[in-house]
Amino acid sequence: MTHQPNEDNLPLKGITVIDAATVIAAPYCATILGEFGADVIKVEHPIGGDALRRFGTPTERGDTLTWLSEARNKKSLTLDLHRPEGAEIFKQLVARADVLCENFRTGTLERWGLGWNVLHEINPRLIMLRVTGYGQTGPYADRPGFARIAHAVGGIAYLAGMPKGTPVTPGSTTLGDYMTGIYGCIGVLMALRYRDQTGCGQYIDAALYESIFRCTDELAPAYGMYGIVRERHGPHHNDFACPHGHFPTRDGKWVAISCATDKLFARLARAMNRPELASSSIYGEQKVRLEHCNDVNEIVRDWCGSLTREEVLERCYATGTPAAPLNNIADIFGDRQFHARRNLVAMDVPETGETVIVPTVIPKLSATPGRIKHLGPRLGEHTDEVLRDVLGLSNDEIASLREKRVI
């Protein structure tokens, strides 16, 4: 764990981003941009702010650890977009911005008079990321969407769980939000590149379910060509490789083992001190292993169950067999790889004196690595600063807006 250095020459220095979104998906895109130098202004409602402030484990400061981690590097400006004065200030900010991130329900900004056509006219160079559950078009466009809904519609939730059992959450309930934030960021960066070439802005239409569906390997072509409907496999995925799954160890822990080729299975057989299993007359060929996957998995399961997790992994590592522990977060905090790569960053919360450990910035750029300047801000912490320094409002004007509860 380490504090990250301050880097002045970051690739997005000089880019201004308005984050008018809530919770994770579109805000995560803004977070990534901010980690690599963009100036991110978080626009929040004066009462309560972003719901992410109340999502997760509360801190002494009053917001949550999720907020502190995911709203890193942002400036918080309170602004009521429902009020004419608030909408006007928002337009002035947009006129000076490069990127706007929003994830209101489809049509919401249009009803407020702040849709793409209006904002594009104000700033033709604007790049606008629009994240919704189902996108800006289609018969479901006006339906509310969350990551769990996206997992269901996009096809991944159906695959998670035990065979013929209840489908379960595929890992994190917010996976689709993070994935869409990443796709949104890719779109913003490509749009910035296009703007460099043409001077023209554009909007990015990102749907939560599409991010999930895009990561389902051959699910679509297998059904389209052969009518195959993939079902739940539980801890083992035996469509392409065997053994290829999770196995319990003697000490109540788990390991993942993946033998995608015959050569890799031969390595596992040596690790188990049963090299004969990899002969052509037994399980040496992938086709045979797939035909007898239950038997092969049982052999591997019995072997893993006779040893501790560390003993299994030592033998696999010694033979070059692809294997790894199924880490919980306590395992991760003790993992040498995470420390060597500085994946955990300790940051101070000045208001409370607490130290919060958060995931570091990725990806790692060799010349211009991203940085975390500070964790998520207090609600409205930078309101006066933004209105004064960005829009040039006087102290009296700011005081008047506050009295009217616009900010």
N, C-alpha and C positions, 0 to 999 in steps of 0.2 A: 504494500500500500504506500502510495506516495502522492504528494501534491504535484500537480502538473505545472510546467513552466509557462510563463506568459510569452506568447509569440505575437510579434507586431505585424509581421508580413504574412497574414493569412490569406488564402485564396479568395475569400468573399468579403474582404475588407472593403468598405465603401458601399456595400449593398444594404439597403434598408428593407426590413421585412415587418409587415403588420400581421400579427397573429390575432385574429378576431374569432378564433375557433375555441372549442371547449373540449375537455377531457384529453384524449390521446392522439387520435389519428392525424388530423391536420396539424395540431400543435407539435407532434413529434417531428414532422417535416421542418417546422420552424426551429425546433431545438437543434436539429442536425445542422441547419444553415448557420445558426448562431455559434455552434461549436467551432465552425471554420471561418469565423470572422464577421459574419453579418450582424448588423445592429437590429435586434428584434424587439419590437414594441408590442407588448401583450395588452390588448384592449379587453377590459373586463367590465361587467356591469357593476355599478357602484355598490349594489346590495348583494353581498355574498361572493361575487366574482365567479371565476371558473369553478365548476363543480368538482374538478380534480383536486381542489384544495381540501375536499372532504372525502376523498377516495383513498382508503388505505388506513395505515396506522397513524393516529394523531401524535403530534409533537407538542412540546411545551409552548411553542410559539402560537399554536392554534390551528395550523394547517397540517398536512400529512407528509409522511416521508415520501410518498409518491410524488406529491407536488414539489418538494424540495429537489428531488432527483430529476424529474422530467421537465420542470420549468426553469432549468438552469440557464444562466446567462441572459435571461429576459428582463426587460423593464416593464413594470406594471403601470398601466394608465387606466384609470376608471373612466368610463364614458357610457352614458345611456343612449344607445342608438335609436331608441323609440322616440326620443325628444328631438324636435327640429334643430335645436342648438347642437345636440350631440351628433346628429347626422351631418350637420354642416362641418363640424370639427373633423369628423371621420373623413369627409370628402377632401378636406385640406391636407390631412395626413396622406391619403391615397395619392394626391397630386404630387407628393414628394417621395413616394415609396417606389421600390422596385418590384416587390412581391407582396401579395396579400394571400393569407391562408384562412380559409373559412370552412366550417362543416355544419352550417345550419341546414335544417331540413329543406329539401328542394323547393324553391320559390319564396323562401322567407325573405332574403335580401331584396328580391324584386318587390315584394309587398311593402317593404320599408323605403322603396325608392333608391336602393343601393345595389341594384343588380349589375351584371357584367356590362350591359350596354351603357348604363350611366357612368360607371367607373372607368370604362375604356375610353369614353369620350373625354372625361376629365384628364386621364393620363393614358395616351395611346401606347406608351411603353410598358404599361403595367402587366405583370404576370400574375394570374390569379389561380390559386389552387382551390378547387371545389371538391370537398370530400362528402359523400353521402352513402347511405347504405346500398342504394341501387343505381346511383348515377343520376344525371340530369334528364335522362330520356327513358322511354320504355314504360310499359303498363304499371310497373311497381315504383316509378320514380317518386311518388308522393308518400310512400310508406316509410315509417321510421325504421332506422337500422342501427344495430349495434354489432360488436364483434361476434358475440355468441350467435346472433342471427346470421351473420355472414358465414360463420363456420358451417351452419346448417345448410344454407342455400348453396354455398360454394362446393359442397360435397365432402368436406374433410371430417366433419363431426360424425357422419354416417360410418366412417371407417375406423373410428376410435372406440376401443372397447374389446371385450371378449367375444368370440364367435357366438352368434345368436343371443348375445346379452344386450343390455341397455347401452346405447351409444353414450359415450362420455365426452367430457370436455377435452379437446386435443391440446394437452399442456396447459397453457395460460388462457384464461377467458378473454384476454386482450390481444391475443396473437394477431388477429385480423387488423386491429388498429395499428399495431406497430408495422406490420407488413405494408399496409396502405400508406402509412407515413413515409416509408422508404420509397415505395413506388412514386408517391407524390414528390418526394425530393428529387428523384431521378428526372421526373417531368419538369420540375422547376429548373434544374440545371441545364437540361436540353433547351428549354425555352429561353433561358438567359443566353445560351450560345447562339440561338437563332436571332435573338434581339441584337446581339453584337454584330451579326452579319447584315441585318435588315433594318434595325431600329424599331421593329414592330413587336408589341406584346401579344399575348394570347392567354387563354385559360386552359387549365388542365382539369378534366372531368374524371375523378377517381371514385370508384365504387368499392366498398368494402368486400362484397362478395366476389368481385372480379380478382382481387388480390389473392384470395384463397384459391379460387378456381385455377388461377394461372400456375399454381404450385402443386398440381396433382399428376405429375409425370404423364404416363400413357393412359390415364383414365378415359379421356375422351376418344382417342383413336382406337383403343381396344374395344370400346362399346360400338363406335361407329362402324368398325370393320367386321367385328365378330359377335357383337351383341353381349360382350362380357360385362357383367355387373360385379365389380369387386366388392367383397364383403369384409366384415371385421375379422382380423386375424389374431387379435390379442397381442401377446408379447413377441410373437414370431410372424415374420412375413416370408412365406415360402413360395411366392409366385415366381421369383427369379433366382433365389439362392437359398442354400440350406447347408449348415445352420446359419440363421440370420435373425437373431432375436435377443431376448433377455433371459438370464438364467440365475436362479437363487444360489447363494453360497452357504457354507456351513454356519457362518456367523450371522446369518439373517440379513445379509446384504445382497446386492445384485450386480451382475456384470453384463455388458453387451458384447456379443461376439458376432462378427460378420465375415463369412467365408463366401465371397462372391465368385471365386474361381476354384478350380480343382487344386491349383498350387497352394492356395491359401488353406484349403481343407487339409492338405497333406501336412502343412505346418501345425495345424491344430492337432492332427492325429499324433504328431511327434510330441507336442506339448502334453498330451494325455498319456504318453508312453504306449500308444497303440498304433504304431505306424501302419500295421496291416490293414486298418480301416480305409486307408487311402489307396489300396490296391484296386486294380481294375475289376477284380473279381468280387469286391465287396462294395464300398461306397466311393470309389475314386472318381467317378464321373458325376457331374452335377445333375444330369438327367436322372440317374439312378437315385441320387440323394433326394431329389424332389419327389420321386415316386414313393420313396420310403421316408418322407420327412418326419413323420411321427416317431419312427424308430431311431432316426439319427438324433433328433432333438432329445429323446429320452436318454440316449447314451451320453450326450453332452451335459444334460441336466444332472444325471447321476454323478458324473465326474466333478462338476462344479459344486454339487451338494456335499461332496466328500472333503472339500478344502475350504479354507477361508478365502475371502475376496482377494487379499494380498497374495496368497499362494497361487490362486488361479491366474492373476494378472502377471505375476513374476514368470510363470511358465509360458504364458502366451507371449509376453514381451521377449523372452529368451529365444523363441522360435520365429519371431516376426509375425505372429498371428494377430490380426486386427481385433483388439479387445480394449475395453475401457470400463471404469466403474460407472454405475448410475449415481451420479453425484446429487446429494441434496445440498442446500446452501451451506451447511456446516462443512461438508466435504470441500466445497469450492473455496471457502475461506482458508482451508489448510492445504490447498492444491499448489504445488510448486510452479506449475505452468501459469496459473493465474497471476502469481506473484512475479514471475520472471517477465511476463508480458505487461505487468502493471495494469491488470484489468480491474483492480479495485483502487478507488481513489478516496482518500480521506479529506473531507471538506468541513470547515468550521461554519457554524451558524452564529454570527456575532451577537444576535439579540439574546440568545440563551446560553451561549458558551458550549453548546453541544458540538460533538464531532459526528458527522454523518458519513458513512461509507457508501459510495455509489458506483455503478459501472462506469468505466472510463469511456473516452471518446473513441469511436471507430468509424471508418477504417483508419489505419495508421499510415499517414503520409510521411515520406522520408524527409522532405524539405520543409513542409509547412504543416506539421501536425496540429490537429485541433486542440482546444483547451477548454477548461471549465473555469470561468472567472468567479462565479458565485452560484449558489444554489437558488431555488425558486424564490422570487421576491415576495415581500409582504404586499397585501392588496393595496393598490394605489401608491406604492412606494415612490414611483417615478412620475406621478401625474404632473406635478408642478414643473419638474425638469423638462419633460417632453413638451408641454404646452408653451413653456417659456423659451426653450432653446431651439425647438424644431419649428414651432408655429409663430414664435415672436409675440405671444400674448403677454400683457402686462400683469403685474401682481393684482391690480384692481379687477381686471377682466377675469382672472382665475378665481378670485374671491367671489365674484358675481356668479360664475358658473357653479361654484360649490354651494352657494346659498340657494340656487335654484335646483340643486341636487342633480345637475347634469353630469357632474363628476363626483 
